[in-house]
Amino acid sequence: MAIQESDLMQKIVSLSKRRGFVFQSSEIYGGLKSAYDYGPLGVELKRNLMAEWWRAMVHEREDVVGLDASIIMHPDVWKASGHLAGFSDPLVDCRNCKERFRADKAPKVEAGTDIDYLEGGKKGGKKLKAKAERSYVCPQCGSPDLSPERQFNLMFRSNIGPVDVLGRITEVVERERNLTGADLRAKIEEVVKESAVYLRPETAQAMFVQFLNVQQTMSMKVPFGIAQMGKSFRNEVTVEHFIFRSCEFEQMEMEYFCEPGTQGQWLDYWVEQRMAWWRAFANNKDKFRTRAHEKAELAHYADRCYDIEYDYPWGWGELEGVASRTDYDLKKHSESSGTKLSYFDQNKNDPATGKPGYRYTPYVIEPAAGATRGLLVYLIDAYHEEAVPDAKGEDATRVTLRLHPRLAPIKVAVLPLVKKDGMPEAARKVVDTFFKAGINVRYDEQHAIGKRYRRHDEAGTPYCLTIDGQTLTDGTVTIRDRDTMKQERIAADRALEVVQERLRKI
Ligand code: ATP
C-alpha cells in the first residue's frame, strides 16, 4: 500500500511510541528537545544493529580490532584535532521570522536576486521583497533578511574535579574591575578552560590517540583498523526529523590505517563494503546511494570522501561518511603530544633512500556511521501497510515492521492459543529451549490470538509459534511468518532448530 511520504514519518513516530521503540526523553516533564529514550523494543533493535556492525567490522575480520574508550578525554585531544577551534556550525538568525538555523543547510538561492516572502513568515502577513545578499535564505519563511553568521562550538563543555567554577568567575569579575566586554569575557574564558573537559563529539579521536597501544599490544600489521562504537554528543543547533539529528546519539566508526599511496584503493574498498552492509539488512536496496564529495565540500584534511546516503521521506541525506583522512590526525597528535605515532615496516625499503626498513605515518580511511540514524533508516525501510480483513472479515490495515530477522527486537513469540488446558505449560517448555540458546523469545498469552499476531507484526517479530490443542496430542506447533502470514506445522521439539536455520546470516 503506497503511503504518502509526508505521513510516513508521523506513522513511524507514532508506532515507535505505541510499541515501545522510541520515547521522547523526560516526557512527563514536557520532554527535552532532541533527546530520545530507546524503549524495550528500541533498545533491542539498537543493540542488534550495533552487534551486526561489530560482527562484520571486528569479529569477521583478521585486520580489525576493537576499542571502548572514555567519552571524556584529555582536552588537548580536541585542541590537536581542531575540534575546539573549528568544530562549529555557521549559525544565522532570521530577522523576519526569528528562526535560528545553520547556514550550510539552508535553501540555496542566487545571491543578488529578488526574493519574495511574507512578513513574520505568516499567512496573511504583508508581502515583502528583498535582494538576497547571500546564497541562501531562511528555511522557515524564505526571507533573505538575515543576521551575520556566527560560529558556535558544538561540543558540550563541563568541568572536571573539585573546582568551584562560579566562585573562580566571581573572583575574576571582582578583581578585574577595569575590564569590560570582550576583554572580561576572555579572562572568564581562561578560568573556565583551566578545568574544562568536553563530551566527545565523535568516537574517532580515541582510535588515533590509542594507535600505538593497540598496534603494539595486538602486533597489528598495516593495513589494519581500530573500531569503536558508542555515544557521541553535539550541541546541535537545528535538531530535526525525529532521531535523525539529536544532541546525544550513537556512532559506529572505524579507522583503517594503510600505507601512504594505497589510500585510494582502500577508500573504494570500504565504500563498497559499507554500502553492501547497509543494503544486506534492507528491503528497499535502491534507497541507498553513494555520493562523492565535491572538492569544495571536502574537509581540509580529506583528500577524498563519500557519503552513503538514504532516501529519507524528506529526501536524500547522509547516513554514513567514508573519508580518506590522509595522515592528518596521526601527525597532529604526534606534534601535539610529543609521541611519534608512526609505523615501522621492516620488510620494506624506504622509498626515499632505498635502504631496508620503512618508517611512515599511516594514512587513514574512516567509515563513520550513525547507529541511531541507522535505526531510523531501518524503521523507515521496514514500515509496511497492507489491506487485510480483520477477524470479523471487515476491511482493516495490517501494519508490519519488515525488519530483517537479525535486527528484529524479538525473534520468536510463543503463543498458547488459550490460557488453559495445559497450553501455557507446553508453551513455556518451548520458550525455555530458546532461552537456553540465547535467542530473544517472548511468551505472550494476553488477548485473542489475532490481536497477538498483529501486535507482533508491528513489533517486527519475524516468527510466531502457536501452541494449540493439536500440540497436546501430536507434539506439533504452528510457525507463522510475519511477512507472508503463512503458517506451517512443525514438531515442537524442532522449533528451535527451524528458527535458528532461518536466522542464519544471509
Ligand atoms: P551532518 O552533515 O548530517 O551533520 P556530519 O557530516 O557532521 O553529519 P559526521 O561527523 O561525518 O557527520 O558523523 C558520522 C555519522 O554520525 C553521520 O553520518 C551520522 O550518521 C551520524 N551523526 C552525526 N551527527 C549526528 C547527530 N547529531 N544525530 C544523529 N546522528 C548523527
Residues whose N, C-alpha, C, O or C-beta is under 5 A from the ligand:
A	BS01	ATP	R234 E236 I243 F244 R245 S246 F249 Q251 E318 L319 E320 G321 A368 A369 G370 R373
